[in-house]
Amino acid sequence: MQITLGEKIMQLRQKQRLSQEAFGEALGVSRQAVSKWETGQAMPDIDKIVAISSIFGVSTDYLLKCDECDERSEKSQNSCGHPDNENHSPVEKEDPTTASNEGALWERLKKKIARLEYKSKTTVFGVPLVHIKLGRAKGVIAIGLSATGALSIGLLSIGPLSWGILSIGLLATGTFALGGISIGAVSAGILALGGVAFGVFTVGGVSIGMYSMGGCAIASKIAFGGYARGFIAIGDKVSGTYTWHIKDGIPESMREEIYKIICRELPNTPKFIVNIFK
């Protein structure tokens, strides 16, 4: 009995446990188109046949030619590429045209994957409560390569709470962080902590701000660190208008002196900083 092209496609698809919809997505066609092929109502274009042969590892000859010669010889593979029952498989016969189409098929599959996403039906002010996408995600909770949300996670993340390679938010953590409170290899914010930190209150290997503490601390007002430079500088190596050289902590007498200078010269210094020397 001769097997039609549609029947071969259906057998191969079912063997791989693919639904018509999933198979259609891989080829860039609808489920209805696959159904019409398998029932013989329509024929796939030649480029689709080449793609099908690549997906299932069979030759285009096997798909297109008849298999009547199966009945003529059970021990050898026939001229139309259909395998016998023991020694041959359609996988063994390769069509040279399939290799050139693998790249295009892979690109098509990657685009399909990139469109995979989860978006919750629940919304807040018209924005999904949860949005997860390999590309750009936007939601109250957003996860993606580029994410924007109240809680965002991604290579590029923007939101009140954000984490990523580049993050921007009220609380931002990442390799590069910018926010009210920022933590990162390079961070900038009102309160910044990192390898390199810029801001009002900064702590880091290299710390630059109004009030800075770190290995190298540079501040417009108070600097404290291994190397400290500021209007008031406290550290191992110091430079500034008022300087105190220390190595093993701040002696009580020195602490009192620093406290008086801060109160006199910088009366608007935040209390939590002043209290350190009180």
Steps between C-alpha positions, in 0.01 A plus 500: 500500500641835398548756781430860411717799589243611756496161668881498516500843663239388753693180583826689549333769709326249725820301540665814637194565720443842352157660489383654175522842665859453623608357165335791320676754721837344420426541130336842527155379390164454672364179652229504231766494227661192655160332524432564130839350405437186700148448363610564142298820457815701426869453422785676683723730298842369402677708767273349765576150371872569532446629854291193589773269373752685717284485813436125475835400353358347183572571137274704277493196270343295778230763547419564136543169315280196506578191703354236271850367454489392865291206380759412237791479740497450873875464544631818340407863503302596191571782260252738658680492832242294697670267753460124529400344831844399627810658361411849388355815643391821332746674730788334316422672172583869509386757254768762424240775487404456867824631647458844344160533662603404854623850577174659388296245695706559814450876469125444465497281810696759699244765407222271620681445830554874540123550478430255784365686798276489804270792571258475790135584437494699824598861436575803715413831335504326163841339555535120545569391857768261369668516159779259407652516153835420341487840336351815651280453807277760665291430808468554873740205518706488182764247397674517163807609309360851536267535799292790629289466813460552872721191540712449189767243417690505173815597316351849492257556787309812596270531798473580872668164575729395218775245447705451186819566311381860468239590759319824576263538794435617853686187613729389219746213504714381213829532321409861422244640744333841509242582764401647831683209664738331259723197540729386222846471356443856383223676689356849513229626730408689814642203691747311280697188587737333256843446360471852362230711667369846416237688697412699810588223747748255347684189613736312271846413380499837329242723663409846372228717650405757762565250779729216397661195657723245333844392391525825309246754627453836336233730639392861482431493876616196702728223376607194697726228360842359421552806286263782593460834329238752603415813695528273804724199431563210734721206406840345450596754232303823509460821308262789580425807707462303824691172511556223751751224442394168653593132467337295773170670572414848624619589851237651733674837513517516120137395468391791720711742296352380170150527645552866596644588158208337318245680718674832445599479133230269362191560716265338244677165509247214542470388862588135429843617379552747784407231754787283380738745667283600792 
